[in-house]
């Protein structure tokens, strides 16, 4: 009889422990998925902002027909962040165009 009670409580204890561990893993997994989704949305937003700023700046300097060294360094800084986040296409094309602009004489 004592063996049955001991075995019963051990099984109950392991059952509760197993349930808690499994529940903990599900909770952690759900939190990680939510965090990944949020991180992806933030990355997409930052990429969009960098693309917009790069696009507006490049269009402005192309329209001016020249760019200063400091302005070029600023655009390079924007482009490097944009490119590191996976941006390409239009931003890269415009950045390459401003690289060919003559430098303003200061």
Phi and psi in degrees as a GROMACS rama.xvg file:
@    title "Ramachandran Plot"
@    xaxis  label "Phi"
@    yaxis  label "Psi"
@TYPE xy
-64.5765  -34.9146  UNK-2
-63.9024  -39.8565  UNK-3
-64.4711  -44.948  UNK-4
-64.8117  -44.905  UNK-5
-60.954  -47.9847  UNK-6
-61.9165  -40.6476  UNK-7
-61.2773  -48.261  UNK-8
-69.2292  -33.6732  UNK-9
-64.5399  -43.7026  UNK-10
-64.6566  -41.6121  UNK-11
-62.7339  -45.3391  UNK-12
-60.6658  -47.217  UNK-13
-65.1222  -35.6126  UNK-14
-62.5959  -44.8868  UNK-15
-64.7564  -45.9251  UNK-16
-60.7581  -44.8679  UNK-17
-62.0499  -42.4587  UNK-18
-62.9094  -41.0392  UNK-19
-65.1121  -43.4481  UNK-20
-64.177  -45.8653  UNK-21
-62.8293  -41.7923  UNK-22
-63.0807  -38.5604  UNK-23
-63.8416  -41.2876  UNK-24
-65.1857  -40.1064  UNK-25
-63.3989  -40.9755  UNK-26
-64.5199  -45.9723  UNK-27
-62.8983  -43.579  UNK-28
-61.1675  -43.1149  UNK-29
-64.3394  -41.5537  UNK-30
-64.115  -41.6546  UNK-31
-64.876  -40.024  UNK-32
-65.552  -41.327  UNK-33
-65.064  -40.4965  UNK-34
-65.3579  -41.1666  UNK-35
-62.4229  -42.3676  UNK-36
-63.0767  -42.2804  UNK-37
-66.0532  -44.3275  UNK-38
-60.1825  -41.5759  UNK-39
-63.4276  -40.3437  UNK-40
-66.4801  -40.1542  UNK-41
-64.2118  -44.879  UNK-42
-59.5155  -45.0562  UNK-43
-62.2396  -40.3406  UNK-44
-66.2513  -44.7192  UNK-45
-63.7098  -41.2151  UNK-46
-61.7706  -41.3761  UNK-47
-64.11  -42.1044  UNK-48
-65.2265  -43.9765  UNK-49
-63.4121  -41.3134  UNK-50
-61.855  -45.017  UNK-51
-61.8773  -46.164  UNK-52
-66.0956  -40.9593  UNK-53
-63.8599  -45.1412  UNK-54
-61.3523  -48.8627  UNK-55
-63.5544  -44.5405  UNK-56
-64.2309  -45.7386  UNK-57
-62.8248  -44.5701  UNK-58
-59.385  -41.6542  UNK-59
-62.0091  -49.7931  UNK-60
-69.1299  -34.6352  UNK-61
-64.0603  -41.7879  UNK-62
-63.7481  -38.5983  UNK-63
-69.4342  -28.7049  UNK-64
84.6874  2.39728  UNK-65
-159.753  166.014  UNK-66
-149.184  143.091  UNK-67
-84.3937  165.616  UNK-68
-61.7413  -43.4832  UNK-69
-64.4735  -40.4507  UNK-70
-63.9771  -39.3063  UNK-71
-65.9038  -39.971  UNK-72
-63.3811  -38.8229  UNK-73
-64.1634  -43.3163  UNK-74
-67.0135  -35.3854  UNK-75
-64.341  -41.2108  UNK-76
-60.909  -44.8364  UNK-77
-63.1208  -45.3745  UNK-78
-63.1473  -41.4169  UNK-79
-60.6071  -42.3415  UNK-80
-65.6  -43.2533  UNK-81
-59.9889  -46.9752  UNK-82
-67.9957  -39.5235  UNK-83
-63.6349  -28.9371  UNK-84
-85.2992  1.2722  UNK-85
103.822  4.82264  UNK-86
-69.4596  146.381  UNK-87
-160.444  -161.822  UNK-88
70.3986  -118.046  UNK-89
-58.654  -44.6604  UNK-90
-61.0378  -43.36  UNK-91
-66.9567  -41.9073  UNK-92
-61.1034  -45.8019  UNK-93
-66.6607  -40.5903  UNK-94
-61.4627  -42.2225  UNK-95
-63.5556  -34.7581  UNK-96
-67.2234  -39.7457  UNK-97
-73.2513  -22.1497  UNK-98
-66.4974  -22.7828  UNK-99
-91.6604  -4.18959  UNK-100
-71.3556  149.482  UNK-101
-69.6046  148.777  UNK-102
-80.6852  140.133  UNK-103
-66.8029  141.687  UNK-104
-87.3398  128.91  UNK-105
